[in-house]
């Protein structure tokens, strides 16, 4: 028994699964951006408090990029051509 019972049902299932994963990814990405924003605010607050403890003027708020790089995850190399050949 196949889900949906039609010849194109596997494509339909893959499309729905892809859409669900994409929705999940968008939600997680939004949460990550919010967390990064809160982290940058916390860094600014820590710098202000450290300056206050040292008796100096508070530093200006940073408007530039965060001090840590955003790295993309490693990806598999896509191979096009004959899937049984090792020479492509």
C-alpha positions as CSV (number, residue, x, y, z in Angstrom):
1,X,0.0,0.0,0.0
2,X,1.3,3.4,-1.0
3,X,0.5,6.7,0.7
4,X,-2.0,8.5,-1.6
5,X,-2.3,5.5,-3.9
6,X,-1.2,7.3,-7.0
7,X,1.9,7.2,-9.2
8,X,2.9,10.8,-8.2
9,X,2.3,10.3,-4.6
10,X,6.0,9.9,-3.7
11,X,6.6,13.3,-5.3
12,X,3.7,14.8,-3.3
13,X,5.0,13.3,-0.1
14,X,8.5,14.7,-0.8
15,X,7.0,18.1,-1.5
16,X,5.1,18.1,1.7
17,X,8.1,16.9,3.7
18,X,10.3,19.6,2.1
19,X,7.7,22.3,2.9
20,X,7.5,21.2,6.5
21,X,11.3,21.1,6.8
22,X,11.5,24.6,5.2
23,X,8.9,25.9,7.7
24,X,10.9,24.4,10.6
25,X,14.1,25.9,9.2
26,X,12.6,29.4,9.0
27,X,11.4,29.2,12.6
28,X,14.8,28.1,13.8
29,X,16.5,30.8,11.8
30,X,14.2,33.4,13.3
31,X,14.9,32.1,16.8
32,X,18.7,32.2,16.0
33,X,18.6,35.8,14.9
34,X,16.7,36.8,18.0
35,X,19.2,35.0,20.2
36,X,22.1,36.7,18.4
37,X,20.5,40.1,18.9
38,X,20.1,39.4,22.6
39,X,23.7,38.2,22.8
40,X,24.9,41.4,21.2
41,X,22.8,43.4,23.7
42,X,24.3,41.5,26.5
43,X,27.8,42.1,25.2
44,X,27.1,45.8,25.1
45,X,25.7,45.8,28.6
46,X,28.8,43.9,29.9
47,X,31.1,46.4,28.3
48,X,29.2,49.3,29.9
49,X,29.3,47.6,33.3
50,X,33.0,46.8,33.0
51,X,33.7,50.5,32.1
52,X,31.6,51.6,35.0
53,X,33.5,49.4,37.4
54,X,36.8,50.7,36.1
55,X,35.6,54.3,36.6
56,X,35.7,55.2,33.0
57,X,33.2,56.5,30.5
58,X,30.9,53.9,29.0
59,X,32.1,52.8,25.5
60,X,29.9,53.6,22.5
61,X,27.5,50.9,21.4
62,X,28.9,48.7,18.7
63,X,27.0,49.1,15.4
64,X,29.3,46.8,13.4
65,X,29.3,43.1,12.8
66,X,29.7,40.8,15.8
67,X,33.2,39.8,16.7
68,X,32.6,36.2,15.8
69,X,32.3,34.9,12.2
70,X,29.2,33.2,11.0
71,X,30.3,30.0,9.3
72,X,28.2,27.9,7.0
73,X,28.0,24.2,7.7
74,X,30.1,21.9,5.5
75,X,28.2,20.5,2.6
76,X,28.5,17.3,0.6
77,X,30.0,17.7,-2.9
78,X,27.3,17.1,-5.5
79,X,28.2,14.7,-8.2
80,X,26.4,14.9,-11.6
81,X,26.7,12.2,-14.2
82,X,26.7,8.4,-14.1
83,X,26.1,7.4,-10.5
84,X,27.9,4.1,-10.9
85,X,31.1,5.7,-12.2
86,X,33.8,6.8,-9.8
87,X,35.5,9.0,-12.5
88,X,33.0,11.8,-12.8
